[in-house]
Amino acid sequence: MSKVPGSKAFRRIMQQLPDEARSDLVASFDRAGRRTQAAVQARAKRKTGALRQGVKYVVRPKTLRLQVGLLGTKRGRSKLFYGFVLDKGRKAQTVRIARGPRTGASMKVRAIAGDRFVSGQYRDLRDSVTREVKPMLNRILARLARGGADE
C-alpha cells in the first residue's frame, strides 16, 4: 500500500463504514467502472471483438476497490492470453515450436510494442472516478462526523 501519512487510519475508517454508506460508495464506483470499461474497450484491438468483450470491471465492496481490465483470467490458461501480449508487448526472441509438423524446431519471433490499452495511464478517467466518488465520500464522512444522523 501507499506510504502516505494517515493512509492506514483512512483505510481503517473505510473498513468500519456503515453498510448504507458502503453501498452508496459501491454504487458510485459502479457508475465510474462502467465508463472506464467503455473507454478501455474502445482502445482494445478489434480483429474479432473477443478481446473487447473480455474487458470487465469489478467493484470490491469490502475494500472499496475498482478493477478494470482482463479480469478473472489466468495468463497461461486464458482464451484471451494474447491480450496480455498485446497490452504489454513482447521481446524479440528465439522460441521452440510446440505444435505442427516442425515441432521442436527453432523460430525467431519479432518484437511487438505494447499497446497499453489496459495498463495505460488514463489520467482523465482517474479524474472522472475521483469526481464521481469524492462528493459522495465527503457527504458520508460529514454524516459520520455529525454522529451518523441523516437529514
C-alpha positions as CSV (number, residue, x, y, z in Angstrom):
1,M,0.0,0.0,0.0
2,S,1.0,3.6,-0.2
3,K,3.3,5.3,2.3
4,V,1.1,8.5,2.6
5,P,0.8,9.6,6.2
6,G,-2.6,8.8,7.6
7,S,-3.4,6.2,4.9
8,K,-3.6,3.4,7.5
9,A,-6.1,5.3,9.6
10,F,-8.1,6.2,6.5
11,R,-8.3,2.5,5.4
12,R,-9.5,1.7,9.0
13,I,-12.2,4.3,8.7
14,M,-13.2,2.8,5.3
15,Q,-13.4,-0.7,6.7
16,Q,-15.7,0.5,9.5
17,L,-18.2,2.3,7.3
18,P,-21.9,1.5,7.8
19,D,-23.5,-0.7,5.2
20,E,-25.6,2.1,3.8
21,A,-22.6,4.3,3.3
22,R,-20.6,1.4,1.8
23,S,-23.5,0.7,-0.7
24,D,-23.6,4.3,-1.8
25,L,-19.8,4.3,-2.5
26,V,-20.1,1.0,-4.3
27,A,-22.8,2.5,-6.5
28,S,-20.5,5.4,-7.3
29,F,-17.7,3.1,-8.1
30,D,-20.0,1.0,-10.3
31,R,-21.0,4.0,-12.4
32,A,-17.4,5.0,-12.8
33,G,-16.4,1.4,-13.6
34,R,-18.9,1.3,-16.5
35,R,-17.4,4.4,-18.0
36,T,-13.9,3.2,-17.5
37,Q,-14.8,-0.2,-19.1
38,A,-16.2,1.5,-22.1
39,A,-13.0,3.6,-22.5
40,V,-10.7,0.5,-22.2
41,Q,-12.9,-1.4,-24.7
42,A,-12.7,1.4,-27.2
43,R,-8.8,1.3,-27.1
44,A,-8.7,-2.6,-27.4
45,K,-7.9,-4.3,-30.7
46,R,-10.9,-5.3,-32.7
47,K,-10.0,-8.1,-35.1
48,T,-12.6,-10.5,-33.8
49,G,-14.1,-8.5,-30.9
50,A,-13.3,-11.2,-28.3
51,L,-10.7,-9.0,-26.7
52,R,-13.1,-6.1,-26.3
53,Q,-15.7,-8.4,-24.8
54,G,-13.1,-9.8,-22.4
55,V,-12.6,-6.4,-20.7
56,K,-14.5,-6.5,-17.4
57,Y,-14.8,-4.4,-14.3
58,V,-15.3,-5.4,-10.7
59,V,-16.0,-3.3,-7.6
60,R,-14.8,-5.0,-4.4
61,P,-17.3,-3.9,-1.7
62,K,-15.2,-4.9,1.2
63,T,-12.1,-3.0,0.2
64,L,-13.9,-0.3,-2.0
65,R,-11.6,-1.1,-4.9
66,L,-12.4,-0.8,-8.6
67,Q,-10.6,-3.0,-11.0
68,V,-10.9,-2.8,-14.8
69,G,-9.2,-5.0,-17.4
70,L,-8.9,-8.6,-18.4
71,L,-10.1,-9.9,-15.1
72,G,-10.7,-13.4,-13.9
73,T,-8.3,-14.9,-16.4
74,K,-5.0,-16.6,-15.7
75,R,-2.4,-15.6,-18.1
76,G,-1.4,-19.0,-19.3
77,R,-4.8,-20.7,-19.3
78,S,-7.0,-18.0,-20.8
79,K,-8.5,-17.9,-24.2
80,L,-7.5,-14.2,-24.2
81,F,-3.9,-14.8,-23.2
82,Y,-2.8,-12.8,-26.3
83,G,-4.5,-9.8,-24.7
84,F,-1.6,-9.6,-22.2
85,V,0.9,-9.8,-25.0
86,L,-0.8,-7.1,-27.0
87,D,-1.1,-4.9,-23.9
88,K,2.5,-5.3,-22.5
89,G,4.4,-6.1,-25.7
90,R,6.8,-8.9,-26.5
91,K,10.6,-9.1,-26.8
92,A,12.2,-10.5,-30.0
93,Q,13.3,-14.0,-29.2
94,T,14.0,-17.5,-30.5
95,V,11.3,-20.0,-29.5
96,R,10.8,-23.7,-29.8
97,I,7.9,-24.7,-32.0
98,A,5.4,-26.7,-29.9
99,R,2.8,-27.6,-32.5
100,G,2.6,-28.6,-36.1
101,P,4.9,-30.5,-38.4
102,R,8.0,-28.6,-37.3
103,T,7.7,-29.5,-33.6
104,G,11.0,-29.0,-31.8
105,A,12.5,-26.6,-34.4
106,S,13.6,-23.1,-33.5
107,M,11.9,-20.0,-34.9
108,K,12.6,-16.3,-34.5
109,V,9.7,-14.1,-33.4
110,R,9.6,-10.3,-33.8
111,A,9.2,-7.9,-31.0
112,I,5.8,-6.3,-30.5
113,A,5.4,-2.9,-28.9
114,G,2.8,-2.8,-26.2
115,D,-0.5,-1.2,-26.9
116,R,-1.2,-0.3,-23.2
117,F,-5.0,-0.5,-23.8
118,V,-5.5,-1.9,-20.3
119,S,-2.4,-0.9,-18.4
120,G,-2.1,2.5,-19.9
121,Q,-2.4,5.8,-18.0
122,Y,-5.9,7.0,-18.1
123,R,-5.5,10.3,-16.3
124,D,-8.8,11.7,-17.5
125,L,-10.7,8.5,-16.3
126,R,-8.9,8.6,-12.9
127,D,-10.1,12.2,-12.6
128,S,-13.7,11.3,-13.5
129,V,-13.6,8.5,-10.9
130,T,-12.4,11.0,-8.4
131,R,-15.1,13.5,-9.4
132,E,-17.8,10.7,-9.1
133,V,-16.6,9.3,-5.7
134,K,-15.2,12.3,-3.8
135,P,-18.5,14.2,-3.2
136,M,-20.2,11.0,-2.0
137,L,-17.3,10.3,0.3
138,N,-17.3,13.8,1.7
139,R,-21.1,13.6,2.4
140,I,-20.6,10.2,4.1
141,L,-17.7,11.4,6.3
142,A,-19.6,14.6,7.2
143,R,-22.6,12.5,8.2
144,L,-20.4,10.2,10.3
145,A,-18.7,13.3,12.0
146,R,-22.2,14.6,12.9
147,G,-22.9,11.3,14.6
148,G,-24.5,9.3,11.8
149,A,-27.8,11.3,11.7
150,D,-29.4,11.6,8.3
151,E,-31.0,14.9,7.4
